[in-house]
Amino acid sequence: MKRVYNFAPGPSTMPQEVLEQAAREMLCYGDTGMNVMEMSHRSKQYQAIFDETEATLRELMHIPQDYSVLFLQGGATGQFAAIPMNLMTGSGAADYVDSGNFAHGALVEAGKYGKVNVAASSRDDKYAYIPELDASKFNPDADYFYITTNNTIYGTRYHTLPETGRVPLVADMSSNILSEVYDVSRFGVIYAGAQKNVGPAGLTIVIVRRDLLGRAMPITPKIMDWTIMDEKGSMLNTPPTYAIYMAGLCMKWLKKQGGVEAIEKVNIEKAKLLYDALDDSDFYRPTARPDSRSRMNVTFTTPSPELDAEFVKAGAARDLVNLKGHRLVGGIRASIYNAMPVEGVKALVAFMKSFEMEHK
Ligand SMILES: *Cc1c(COP(=O)(O)O)cnc(C)c1O
């Protein structure tokens, strides 16, 4: 059997142990005589899987009781619309930080429902860093303040969070949830598509402080209305049952690794291996500004686009796959989420050195 080191940005690599367990349970989960995806979402057996997944997530992230955890569909992109529809009903305005393509997509979407103030932007500098945040430019009457904690395409990450006072902080954590410790109580809403660092595609996690429920616009579709979804235990309709089960297996795997606190240390080590290799070389050029570097997506270039393409191809021939940068920016990107073992990063660093020797 062949397993590659998969540096894909999402959907992305999964822990092998999780895949093996899912395989063992493929024909029969427990004593049910069926696979999880064949179960009714209203069955006792499925509810137990669902409840355990939520409990494990709460434990891993230390989510306070006054936060609701929702398991939804529609991806992070669905939440670009759901967020304004659920929250933009006070002053009708919100602050957004334009730190990347997904942040930009979110603020354009929000503009359909209310007034968007771009509090800071690095758009004119190809999103190579997290823009400086000047609190005097924040709107004190904003319904929320929106950030993207990790910018997947550009390889940048907030190293400090903005102080937004009583304005709720809303964070797209799609590409770094569960990779580092966050104090959930600093946020009004945290949300993430699962397919980067949580599990398979199809599941969207929304963690919302309960006092922010009950504010949705009347036009909000029921399946996007956090208040209704909270009342229905995320089961207004059929939830993504198998994706939730798989995410639960990944969360239990993470717990076995020592939880978020422990994996954060490994993630720091992995990122350091790569950035050190980049900084030690005058062949490779890291593209994110050092003070904004991501630990999940490491972006860089070789001396030319032709060599970038050659690097990606030669890497794949050595079972180091999906290293191509996003089509918007080109270059090379190594996504090293929780499930990427240190050995995978070491193999990539060794390949980088040999490729440099051959092409210098
Ligand atoms: C991938 C990604 C998205 C888009 O996620 P979908 O689930 O495909 O809608 C949004 N934001 C960030 C930060 C992402 O990495």
The ligand as an ORCA input file, in Angstrom:
! r2SCAN-3c Opt
* xyz 0 1
  C     -10.675     27.050      2.695
  C     -11.039     28.308      3.362
  C     -12.290     28.897      3.169
  C     -13.318     28.320      2.234
  O     -13.819     27.152      2.783
  P     -15.037     26.359      2.116
  O     -15.380     25.381      3.193
  O     -14.504     25.726      0.880
  O     -16.130     27.312      1.838
  C     -12.562     30.050      3.873
  N     -11.668     30.609      4.703
  C     -10.446     30.065      4.903
  C      -9.479     30.730      5.830
  C     -10.104     28.899      4.243
  O      -8.890     28.356      4.434
*
